Structures are given as C-alpha cells and as structure tokens.
Amino acid sequence: MRGMYRENVAPPPPDPREAGRQAVKNCAMMQVGLAGLHTVTLLLLVVQFAVYKPPAALGISPEDFHEWRLVMLLAAIAYVVVFGGWGALNAWGLGKKSKVARWSSVVYALATVMTCCAAPIGGFLLYMLLRKDVAEYFALGD
C-alpha cells in the first residue's frame, strides 16, 4: 500500500518570469485590438463625413466643403496607418522582448489615453506596462 501514494510531492515552483511574460503578451494583444478599434472608429467617422451636408446658414460652398472632406479623409487614413502600424510593430517587439518596444508601447498608451473612445483601454495598457513584474521580465535575461 505504501508504494501507491507519493509522499512529499508538490508541483514545481512557478517560473518567476511567467507573470511578466503573460502581462507582456496581454499588452501586445491590447495594442493589436486598439489598432482595430481606431480603424473602426475612424471608418465610421469617414462615412459620417461622406454623407454630411452642411446647413446653408453656414455659407460654405460645395467646393470648399469637398476639399475639407478630402483633407479629413486623408488625415483619417494617415491616423489609422500610423496607429495600426505602430501598435502592430510594438506587439511584435514585445514578443521579441525588446526594451525599446516596451517604452514605445508606453508612449503608444499615452497617445491612446488622449483619444476619446479608447482612453480607458490606453490607461489600462499604461498600468500593465509599468507594473513591477513587467519591468523585471525585461530586466531578466533569457
């Protein structure tokens, strides 16, 4: 009967880097999600600009409004490309355990906090990136 039970057996100790690794993985996924959120938000904004007609009381000529609409469309496309590319590049860099990508992600989170619809997500991303276990994860070698 004694050989049937294993005595003094416990699970192996957890890897000290696991919590930081998981947090970094979550930060990378949040940035990819934020890039998608910015894309959808600005796509809806572009559609709104496309169908909007200014009131006659404003005295805006159709030619001037068309130019303004085109500038806003180009600005929205540039914004989506920059934020989407930046978020994807940060996510890739975090996966490679790059310290530059971590600090770039902090700046990305600060820029996201300045947007209206994604501010809470940017704040949470900033909190996650500045946690002690994440800093230790980047400080430890492979």
C-alpha positions as CSV (number, residue, x, y, z in Angstrom):
1,M,0.0,0.0,0.0
2,R,2.8,2.4,0.7
3,G,4.0,2.4,-2.9
4,M,0.6,3.5,-4.1
5,Y,0.9,7.0,-2.7
6,R,3.7,9.5,-3.5
7,E,4.8,11.4,-0.4
8,N,6.4,14.9,-0.4
9,V,5.5,15.6,-3.9
10,A,4.5,19.2,-4.9
11,P,4.1,21.0,-8.2
12,P,7.3,22.5,-9.5
13,P,7.9,26.1,-8.4
14,P,6.4,28.7,-10.8
15,D,8.7,30.4,-13.2
16,P,9.4,33.9,-11.8
17,R,9.1,35.4,-15.3
18,E,5.7,33.8,-16.1
19,A,3.6,36.6,-14.7
20,G,5.6,39.2,-16.6
21,R,5.5,37.2,-19.8
22,Q,1.8,36.8,-19.6
23,A,1.3,40.5,-18.9
24,V,3.5,41.4,-21.9
25,K,1.5,39.1,-24.1
26,N,-1.7,40.7,-23.0
27,C,-0.2,44.2,-23.7
28,A,0.7,43.1,-27.2
29,M,-2.9,41.8,-27.8
30,M,-4.4,45.0,-26.4
31,Q,-2.3,47.1,-28.9
32,V,-3.5,45.0,-31.8
33,G,-7.1,45.4,-30.6
34,L,-6.6,49.1,-30.2
35,A,-5.4,49.4,-33.7
36,G,-8.6,47.6,-34.8
37,L,-10.7,49.9,-32.6
38,H,-9.1,53.0,-34.1
39,T,-9.7,51.7,-37.6
40,V,-13.4,51.0,-37.0
41,T,-13.9,54.4,-35.2
42,L,-12.3,56.4,-38.0
43,L,-14.0,54.4,-40.7
44,L,-17.4,55.3,-39.2
45,L,-16.2,58.9,-38.9
46,V,-15.3,58.9,-42.6
47,V,-18.7,57.5,-43.5
48,Q,-20.3,60.3,-41.5
49,F,-18.2,62.9,-43.3
50,A,-19.2,61.4,-46.7
51,V,-22.9,61.8,-46.1
52,Y,-22.9,65.1,-44.1
53,K,-24.2,68.2,-45.8
54,P,-23.5,71.5,-44.1
55,P,-26.5,73.7,-43.4
56,A,-27.0,76.6,-45.8
57,A,-26.8,79.1,-42.9
58,L,-23.1,78.3,-42.6
59,G,-22.4,79.7,-46.1
60,I,-19.9,77.0,-47.1
61,S,-19.6,76.5,-50.8
62,P,-19.8,72.8,-52.0
63,E,-16.3,73.1,-53.5
64,D,-14.8,74.2,-50.2
65,F,-16.6,71.5,-48.3
66,H,-15.5,68.9,-50.8
67,E,-11.8,69.9,-50.2
68,W,-12.4,69.9,-46.4
69,R,-13.9,66.4,-46.7
70,L,-10.9,65.1,-48.8
71,V,-8.4,66.5,-46.2
72,M,-10.3,64.8,-43.4
73,L,-10.4,61.5,-45.3
74,L,-6.6,61.7,-45.9
75,A,-6.0,62.6,-42.2
76,A,-8.1,59.7,-41.1
77,I,-6.3,57.3,-43.3
78,A,-2.9,58.5,-42.1
79,Y,-4.1,58.2,-38.5
80,V,-5.2,54.6,-39.0
81,V,-2.0,53.7,-40.8
82,V,0.2,55.3,-38.1
83,F,-1.7,53.9,-35.1
84,G,-2.2,50.5,-36.7
85,G,1.4,50.1,-37.8
86,W,2.7,51.4,-34.6
87,G,0.6,49.1,-32.5
88,A,1.5,46.1,-34.6
89,L,5.2,46.9,-34.5
90,N,5.0,47.3,-30.7
91,A,3.2,44.0,-30.4
92,W,5.9,42.3,-32.5
93,G,8.7,43.9,-30.5
94,L,7.1,42.9,-27.2
95,G,7.0,39.4,-28.4
96,K,10.8,39.7,-29.1
97,K,11.3,41.1,-25.6
98,S,12.6,44.4,-26.8
99,K,13.1,47.2,-24.2
100,V,12.6,49.8,-27.0
101,A,9.2,48.2,-27.8
102,R,8.2,48.4,-24.2
103,W,8.9,52.1,-24.0
104,S,7.4,52.7,-27.4
105,S,4.3,50.9,-26.1
106,V,4.3,53.3,-23.1
107,V,4.2,56.2,-25.5
108,Y,1.5,54.5,-27.5
109,A,-0.6,54.0,-24.4
110,L,-0.1,57.7,-23.5
111,A,-1.2,58.7,-27.0
112,T,-4.2,56.3,-26.7
113,V,-5.2,57.9,-23.4
114,M,-5.6,61.2,-25.4
115,T,-8.2,59.7,-27.7
116,C,-11.8,59.8,-26.6
117,C,-13.2,56.3,-27.1
118,A,-10.1,54.3,-26.2
119,A,-8.9,56.3,-23.2
120,P,-9.8,53.6,-20.6
121,I,-8.0,50.9,-22.6
122,G,-5.0,53.1,-23.0
123,G,-4.9,53.8,-19.3
124,F,-5.1,50.1,-18.5
125,L,-2.3,49.4,-21.1
126,L,-0.2,52.0,-19.4
127,Y,-0.8,50.4,-16.0
128,M,0.1,47.0,-17.3
129,L,3.3,48.2,-19.0
130,L,4.5,50.0,-15.8
131,R,4.0,47.1,-13.4
132,K,6.9,45.7,-11.5
133,D,6.7,42.2,-12.9
134,V,6.8,43.5,-16.5
135,A,9.9,45.6,-15.7
136,E,11.5,42.6,-14.1
137,Y,10.6,40.5,-17.2
138,F,12.5,42.9,-19.4
139,A,15.4,43.2,-16.9
140,L,15.9,39.4,-16.7
141,G,18.0,37.8,-19.4
142,D,16.8,34.8,-21.4
